[in-house]
Amino acid sequence: MLISRHQGFTLIELIIIILIVSIVTTLSYPNLSGIWHAQRASSQISTIEQTLHLARNHAINLGTQVTVCPIIANKCHSDWNKGMSVFIDVDANGQLNGADKLLMVINEFNANDTVQFNRQRVRFLSSGLSSGSNGTLTYCPHAKDNPNSQALIINNAGRIRRSHASSIRCD
């Protein structure tokens, strides 16, 4: 009886394994990018939702107006891709100045993504109402018509909820 003392792999076996792994990786990449976009959209819309809840809670607890908006040169701006700031807006002018107090800042969103809201700012009154700030905030990862896009709806009563629409677009 012959006993083989082979241990390990031959060069041909290693090349075949590497080839199989590279083919599987190449075939699965498009699915992985979709998963990545879905995860990023879910994570970012959760962050935005939590930020809006924080702003509303601060307005109620502190008995003052709190504003959420993207700030450029200490003024609310309409480019929501630049991130957002939450601040106590003492003079209710949509500017971070004077006695206003900055509560929180969210950095700029991914450059490939689109964040849109139909207003320059969301303001919560001391009662928690967002009168005049109602609208839909949309987050579209990678493309304006991405199927993984998500949206938040803010009503005049200050209620924030996720949209369950089947096709959300950033136009």
Backbone as a ProteinNet text record, in pm:
[ID]
protein_1_A
[PRIMARY]
MLISRHQGFTLIELIIIILIVSIVTTLSYPNLSGIWHAQRASSQISTIEQTLHLARNHAINLGTQVTVCPIIANKCHSDWNKGMSVFIDVDANGQLNGADKLLMVINEFNANDTVQFNRQRVRFLSSGLSSGSNGTLTYCPHAKDNPNSQALIINNAGRIRRSHASSIRCD
[TERTIARY]
82.6	0	88.4	58.1	135.3	67.1	141.6	89.1	137.2	42.6	76.9	110.1	212	254.2	227.6	124.9	88.8	21.5	62.9	-2.8	-6.8	-123.4	-135.9	-202.6	-199.3	-263.8	-158.3	-193.5	-104	-132.2	-46	-61.8	-188.7	-218.8	-339	-464.2	-467.1	-582.9	-603.8	-497	-506.9	-558.7	-512.1	-557.8	-706.5	-752	-893.8	-978.5	-935.1	-1009.2	-1017	-905.4	-904.3	-996.5	-997.3	-1084.3	-1232.3	-1268.2	-1406.7	-1448.6	-1364.5	-1395.5	-1412.6	-1327.3	-1339.4	-1466.1	-1507.8	-1631.8	-1752.5	-1755.5	-1867.3	-1873.3	-1760.2	-1755.6	-1805.2	-1761.8	-1804.1	-1954.5	-2010.5	-2153.2	-2237.3	-2184.7	-2262.6	-2246.7	-2152.2	-2127.6	-2250.6	-2325.1	-2443.6	-2543.9	-2562	-2652.8	-2598.6	-2468.7	-2408.8	-2422.7	-2410.5	-2424.4	-2568.2	-2666.3	-2805.8	-2828.5	-2768.7	-2778.8	-2712.7	-2597.9	-2525.8	-2610.9	-2673.9	-2758.6	-2878	-2940	-3054.7	-3014.9	-2901.2	-2854.5	-2820.6	-2753.4	-2716.8	-2842.5	-2940	-3064.2	-3137.2	-3145.9	-3214	-3143.9	-3012.8	-2935.7	-2950.6	-2939.4	-2945.3	-3086.1	-3188.8	-3324.8	-3357.4	-3301.3	-3319.1	-3251.4	-3132	-3060.6	-3139.4	-3192.5	-3271.4	-3398.4	-3464.7	-3586.8	-3558.4	-3451.6	-3415.1	-3380.8	-3315.7	-3280.2	-3405.6	-3502.7	-3627.9	-3704.2	-3703.9	-3768.2	-3696.9	-3565.1	-3488.4	-3525	-3533.7	-3566.9	-3706.4	-3800.7	-3938.3	-3942.8	-3873.7	-3869.2	-3804.9	-3697.5	-3633.8	-3728.4	-3800.8	-3894.7	-3999.3	-4052.4	-4155.6	-4096	-3984.7	-3924.5	-3869.9	-3813.3	-3754.6	-3853.3	-3968.9	-4070.7	-4027.5	-3956.9	-3907	-3908.3	-3889.8	-3886.4	-3750.6	-3754.7	-3632.1	-3639.6	-3530	-3523.6	-3424.9	-3460.6	-3372.4	-3356	-3232.2	-3208	-3060.3	-3030	-2889.1	-2842.5	-2728.9	-2680.3	-2558.2	-2567	-2452.9	-2440.1	-2323.8	-2297.7	-2398.3	-2425.1	-2514.7	-2659.8	-2701	-2839.3	-2892.6	-3022.4	-3085	-3078.7	-3049.1	-3031.2	-3111.5	-3138.4	-3222.4	-3145.2	-3013.1	-2932.5	-2918.5	-3014.6	-3018.4	-2906.8	-2836.8	-2722	-2607.4	-2607.4	-2498.9	-2508.5	-2603.7	-2623.2	-2728.4	-2738.5	-2837.9	-2794	-2847.8	-2819.4	-2950.2	-2944.6	-3060.3	-3020.3	-3103.1	-3069.7	-3194.4	-3177.3	-3284.5	-3284.6	-3395.4	-3407.7	-3486.5	-3418.6	-3482.6	-3562.5	-3504	-3573.1	-3653.7	-3661.7	-3744.2	-3717.4	-3590.5	-3558.5	-3487.2	-3468.2	-3403	-3254.4	-3195.7	-3051.8	-2992.6	-2872.8	-2801.3	-2722.8	-2781	-2716.7	-2759.4	-2700.3	-2738.2	-2745.4	-2862.6	-2881.3	-2916.9	-2920.1	-2951.6	-2846.5	-2890.7	-2799.8	-2802	-2686.3	-2671.5	-2681	-2772	-2792.6	-2725.7	-2725.7	-2673.7	-2640.3	-2539.3	-2501.7	-2487.1	-2545.8	-2525.3	-2441.8	-2331.9	-2241.3	-2304.9	-2236.5	-2281.1	-2307.5	-2411	-2445.9	-2355	-2359.6	-2279.2	-2297.3	-2187.3	-2191.3	-2271.3	-2286.1	-2361.8	-2511.7	-2552.6	-2691.9	-2761.5	-2894	-2973.5	-3069.5	-3067.7	-3160.2	-3239.8	-3372.8	-3457.3	-3570.8	-3605.4	-3722.3	-3784.5	-3914.6	-3981.7	-3975.9	-3901.6	-3883.4	-3737	-3700.1	-3562.5	-3537.8	-3643.5	-3624.9	-3749	-3727.4	-3836.8	-3828.9	-3939.8	-3937.4	-4045.4	-4007.2	-4100.9	-4126.7	-4254	-4293.2	-4288.2	-4302.6	-4295.3	-4404.7	-4510.6	-4618.9	-4589.2	-4481.5	-4447.6	-4502.9	-4586.3	-4641	-4532.3	-4549.4	-4454.9	-4529.3	-4618.4	-4703.7	-4620.4	-4658.7	-4586.8	-4460.2	-4426.2	-4305.6	-4338.4	-4464.5	-4501.7	-4444.8	-4423.2	-4372	-4314.2	-4249.8	-4188.9	-4040	-3961.1	-3816.3	-3777.3	-3708.2	-3670.8	-3520.5	-3480.3	-3339	-3323.4	-3247.6	-3227.4	-3079.6	-3043.4	-2903.8	-2861.4	-2753.5	-2684.2	-2755.4	-2886.4	-2959.3	-3094.8	-3145.6	-3271.1	-3391.8	-3377.9	-3489.3	-3454.4	-3363.6	-3321	-3439.4	-3459.8	-3571.8	-3557.1	-3437.8	-3414.6	-3436.2	-3485.8	-3510.3	-3614.2	-3598.2	-3690.9	-3733.2	-3844.3	-3895.6	-3957.8	-3952.3	-4019.4	-4126	-4239.8	-4348.6	-4366.8	-4365.3	-4382.1	-4513.5	-4606.5	-4733.7	-4734.9	-4838.4	-4847.6	-4852.4	-4896	-4901.8	-4764.1	-4663.5	-4529.1	-4502.2	-4598.8	-4581.2	-4488	-4394	-4295.5	-4316.8	-4336.9	-4354.9	-4286	-4255.8	-4194.3	-4300.9	-4265.8	-4355.1	-4347.7	-4463.1	-4467.9	-4496.4	-4473.4	-4496.2	-4402.5	-4449.9	-4369.4	-4262.9	-4283.2	-4181	-4157.2	-4043.8	-4005.4	-3893.7	-3907.9	-3809	-3764.3	-3643.4	-3590.8	-3584.6	-3682.9	-3685.4	-3648.9
-116.2	0	124.4	213.7	337.4	447.8	519.1	632.2	761	843.4	969.2	1072.9	1145.5	1247.9	1389.6	1400.9	1531.7	1616.3	1736.7	1832.1	1966.9	2032.2	2162.3	2151.3	2264.4	2271.9	2289.4	2245	2268.5	2406.6	2456.4	2587.2	2591.8	2488.7	2482.8	2491.5	2420.7	2426	2566.6	2634	2771.2	2866.9	2854.1	2940.8	2919.9	2794.7	2765.8	2825.8	2815.3	2872	3024.7	3088.8	3234.3	3275.8	3201.6	3229.7	3219	3116.2	3097.2	3210.4	3247.6	3356	3488	3515.9	3641.9	3644.8	3533	3528.1	3551.5	3486.6	3504.4	3648.9	3708.7	3847.3	3941.6	3918.7	4002.9	3993.8	3876	3857.1	3917.1	3918.6	3968.3	4117.7	4183.5	4325.8	4414	4400.7	4486.6	4471.3	4351.6	4331	4396	4392.2	4452.7	4604.5	4665.8	4811.6	4852.7	4773.3	4801.2	4791.7	4691.6	4675.3	4793.4	4836.5	4949.2	5076.4	5102.1	5220.5	5215.3	5099.2	5084.4	5109.4	5056.4	5074.4	5220.1	5285.5	5425.9	5513	5489.3	5567.6	5547.3	5423.1	5393.1	5460	5452	5511.9	5663.7	5726.4	5872.8	5925.3	5857.7	5905.2	5887.4	5784.5	5767.4	5880.8	5918.9	6030	6159.5	6184.6	6305.8	6303.7	6188.6	6175.6	6200.8	6142.7	6162.2	6307.8	6372.9	6514	6601.1	6572.1	6648.5	6625.4	6502.4	6474.7	6548.8	6550.9	6623.8	6771.2	6828.6	6971.2	6999.4	6914.9	6934.2	6922.4	6821.3	6803.4	6923	6976.5	7094.6	7214.8	7230.7	7343.6	7335.1	7215.7	7196.8	7213.5	7146.6	7148.5	7284.9	7357.1	7487.4	7601.3	7571.4	7674.6	7783.6	7745.6	7844	7784.7	7869.6	7821	7759.2	7641.3	7573.1	7552.3	7582.4	7574.3	7466.9	7394.2	7294.7	7334.8	7350.7	7387.4	7368.9	7366.5	7372.1	7517.4	7536.5	7673.1	7699.7	7809	7859.8	8007.3	8046.3	8184.4	8228.5	8140.5	8165.9	8193.4	8156.4	8173	8040.1	8016.8	7897.4	7902.6	7789	7778.4	7660.4	7655.4	7548.5	7424.5	7423.9	7308.4	7209.5	7117	7021.7	6917.9	6907.6	6815.8	6860.7	6987.2	7042.9	7002.6	6918.2	6880.3	6969.3	6964.8	7048.6	7084.4	7196.4	7244.5	7263.6	7240.6	7262.1	7374.2	7479.3	7589.4	7656.1	7715.2	7794.5	7927.3	7956.3	8076.7	8182	8253.5	8347.6	8453.9	8510.3	8617.2	8565.6	8434.3	8368.5	8418.2	8446.8	8499.5	8397.5	8275.5	8174.4	8196.3	8271.8	8296.9	8263.7	8211.5	8181.3	8306.3	8386	8511.9	8551.5	8655.4	8712.7	8611.6	8601.5	8514.4	8370.9	8341.5	8205.5	8107.1	7984.1	7883.1	7759.5	7721.1	7602.2	7478.2	7386.8	7266.1	7142.9	7134.7	7014	7045	6974.6	6987.9	6849	6829	6706.1	6745.3	6676.5	6708.3	6681.7	6728.2	6712.9	6566.1	6542	6406.4	6361.7	6234	6177.6	6260	6291.2	6377.8	6317.2	6185.2	6119.4	6114.7	6153.7	6144.3	6279.9	6275.3	6397.5	6404.8	6517.9	6542.9	6667.3	6655.8	6768.9	6788.6	6915.4	6952.2	7071.7	7084.4	7190.5	7326.9	7336.4	7463.2	7478.5	7602.1	7626.1	7580.2	7568.3	7531.7	7464.1	7393.5	7339.4	7412.6	7469.4	7537.7	7477.6	7453.8	7401.9	7511	7540.1	7640.3	7578.6	7659.9	7610.9	7509.1	7508.4	7411.3	7278.5	7273.1	7153.2	7156.3	7256.1	7269	7313.1	7273.2	7318.9	7397.9	7483.4	7560.8	7629.9	7607.5	7669	7596.7	7489	7413.3	7272.3	7248.4	7113.7	7082.5	6955.2	6916.2	6776.5	6738.8	6607	6622.8	6561.8	6561.3	6427	6429.4	6305.8	6285.8	6159.3	6120.8	6015.2	6048	5957.6	5921.2	5795.5	5755.5	5730.1	5788.7	5763.9	5818.5	5810.8	5860.1	5914.8	6011.7	6076.5	5984.9	5873.5	5779.2	5642	5639.5	5514.4	5448	5317.9	5250.6	5242.6	5272.5	5270.1	5406.2	5503.6	5637.1	5631	5722.1	5726.8	5870.9	5887.7	6021.9	6032.1	6153.4	6187.4	6291.6	6276.6	6372.6	6445.7	6577.4	6661.2	6738.3	6721.9	6792.7	6918.4	6999	7126.1	7107.4	6990.1	6963.3	6924.7	6912.7	6877.5	6728.3	6650.1	6505	6470	6381.1	6337.6	6188.8	6150.2	6008.1	5973.2	5844.4	5796.6	5773.5	5804	5779.5	5631.8	5576.4	5437.2	5428.8	5539.4	5541.4	5443.2	5381.5	5280.1	5339.6	5459.2	5522.5	5664.9	5685	5816.5	5869	5990	6050	6185	6220.9	6353.9	6430.7	6513.3	6588.6	6732.6
0	0	0	-93.5	-102.8	-23.3	51.8	129	62.8	24.9	-40.1	66.6	42.4	138.1	84.9	-0.1	-53.9	53.5	67.1	155.4	84.7	87.6	23.1	-112.1	-185	-314.7	-423.2	-540.9	-653.9	-708.4	-791.7	-851.6	-937.6	-1009.4	-1093.3	-1005.6	-894.3	-804.9	-749	-712.2	-660.2	-766.7	-889.2	-997.8	-1023.2	-1020.8	-1042.1	-929.7	-806.8	-693	-705.5	-739.1	-754.9	-868.7	-976.9	-1090.2	-1049.9	-977.7	-933.1	-839.4	-744.9	-650.8	-726.3	-823.4	-898.1	-982.3	-1039.7	-1118	-1027.6	-912.7	-819	-770.3	-740.9	-695.4	-804.6	-927.2	-1038.9	-1061.5	-1051	-1072.1	-959.2	-839.5	-725.4	-702.3	-767	-742.7	-765.1	-876.9	-892.8	-778.2	-728.2	-614.9	-488.9	-470.6	-351.7	-354.4	-471.3	-477.6	-445.2	-488.6	-453.8	-304.3	-242.6	-97.1	-27	-79.7	-21	-29.5	-144.8	-160.7	-65.7	-54.1	35.5	180.1	220.3	357.9	386.2	290.7	309.7	318.8	232.1	235.4	367.9	412.4	538.2	656.3	657.7	766.4	768.7	652.4	646.8	676.5	626	653.4	802	864.6	1010.3	1086.1	1043.3	1106.8	1093.2	973.6	951.2	1037.8	1041.7	1121.4	1269.7	1320.6	1461.5	1488.7	1393.8	1408.8	1415.7	1330.7	1333.1	1463.4	1513.1	1642.5	1755.7	1749.7	1850.9	1849.2	1730.3	1717.8	1774.3	1741.6	1791.9	1944.7	1997	2142.7	2211.9	2154.7	2213.4	2210.3	2100.9	2091.8	2202.3	2223.8	2327.4	2466.4	2492.9	2626.9	2666	2569.3	2600.2	2580.3	2521.4	2500.8	2404.8	2299.9	2203.1	2063.1	1962.8	1825.1	1793.4	1730.8	1689.6	1538.4	1470.9	1325.4	1283.4	1176.6	1115.3	969.5	924.7	785.6	751.8	621.6	582.1	596.7	659.5	682.6	595.7	522.1	445.1	480.3	527.2	570.4	676.8	772.6	886.5	848	726.2	683.1	632.8	653.8	599.6	447.7	389.8	245.3	194.4	66.9	11.8	-32.2	-18.8	-61.4	54.3	64.6	174.6	166.2	53.8	43.5	133.4	171.7	253.5	400	433.8	573.2	634.7	766	831.6	972.6	1017.8	1152.4	1226.6	1355.9	1443.6	1538.9	1544.1	1633.9	1688.7	1806.3	1866.7	1793.3	1728.2	1644.9	1722.3	1809.4	1900.4	1825.6	1719.6	1646.6	1526.9	1510.4	1407.8	1266.1	1235.9	1103.3	1012.7	1059.6	977	960.3	1049.6	1046.8	1182	1180.6	1304.4	1343	1434.5	1472.9	1614.1	1664.9	1793.6	1906.1	1968	2083.5	2044	1914.6	1870	1920.9	1947	2000.6	1911.4	1863.2	1778.7	1867.2	1832.1	1912.3	1851.8	1718.5	1653.6	1508.3	1456.1	1315.5	1255.9	1138.3	1061	940.5	921.1	811.5	676.1	574.3	436	403.5	323	282.4	168.3	136	28.8	-98.8	-165.7	-283.9	-399.1	-402.7	-509.1	-480.8	-362	-321	-337.4	-336.4	-347.4	-228.7	-160.8	-49.9	-87.4	-83	-121.3	-21.3	-3.7	75.6	6.6	10.8	-62.9	6.4	113.5	183.8	224.1	260.8	305.2	447.4	523.9	664.3	719.7	828.7	908.4	1041.2	1083.1	1213	1301.1	1423	1521.4	1623.8	1644.6	1743.5	1882.7	1984.4	2122.2	2153.8	2075.2	2093.6	2022.8	1943.7	1867.3	1726.7	1696	1561.7	1464.2	1339.3	1236.5	1130.7	1174.6	1084	976.8	852.5	741.2	701.3	770.3	738.6	693.3	661.7	621.6	482.7	456.4	326	329.4	221.3	207.7	183.2	267.4	253	190.9	78.1	8.9	11.5	20	16.3	-92.8	-196.3	-309.7	-319.3	-291.7	-300.1	-445.1	-485.1	-611	-735.3	-743.1	-860.1	-815.7	-890	-851.1	-860.5	-933.2	-945.9	-888.3	-792.9	-730.4	-658.8	-680	-613.4	-461.4	-410.3	-265.8	-200.6	-275.2	-221.2	-109.7	-13.9	99.4	124.1	195.7	221.2	359.5	413.2	538.6	508.8	572.2	555.5	688	681	800.5	782	875.5	860.9	949	935.1	1008.9	1159.5	1205	1348.5	1404.6	1316.6	1361.2	1359.9	1314.6	1308.7	1193.8	1221.8	1122.7	1100.9	976.6	947.1	816.3	801.5	678	571.7	450.6	338.3	300.5	264.8	219.1	69.4	-0.9	-144.8	-212.8	-319	-386.6	-477.6	-526	-611.1	-564.7	-502.7	-451.6	-541.5	-587.5	-677.2	-621.9	-654.1	-623.5	-754.8	-780.5	-906.4	-885.5
[MASK]
+++++++++++++++++++++++++++++++++++++++++++++++++++++++++++++++++++++++++++++++++++++++++++++++++++++++++++++++++++++++++++++++++++++++++++++++++++++++++++++++++++++++++++

